[in-house]
Amino acid sequence: MPTVPAIPTLTVPSADKARSALTDAAYVGVGAAVLTAQQVQVARKEIQERIEDSFAKLVNLDPSDVRTEVRSRIETFAKAGREALGNKAAGQPEAKTTVKTSKAAA
C-alpha cells in the first residue's frame, strides 16, 4: 500500500500572544502620546514666558526711550533706503564722467 505523506501542521498564535501584542502596541501608543503632550506643554510655557517678558519690557518703557528708539530705527531705515537708491536720493550731485575718444575713432 502506498504511503500517504504527513499533513503539515499549522501553528496559529494563541489568543494570549495576540492579546499581548495588542496590549504592547497600545502601551507604546499611549507612551508616545504622553511624551508629545509634555513637549507641547513645555513649548507653550516657553512661548508664554517670552510674551510675558516682552510685555513687561513694553509696559516699563519710558516715553522718551520709545521716541529715541523709534527715531533710531527710522534713521537706520532711511539710511538704508538712501544707500539702496544711490546718491540721487541723498541729494548729492551725480559724479561727472568724461569719455575720452581716441583720434582713430574721430
Helices and strands as residue ranges (DSSP letters): H 15-59, H 63-85
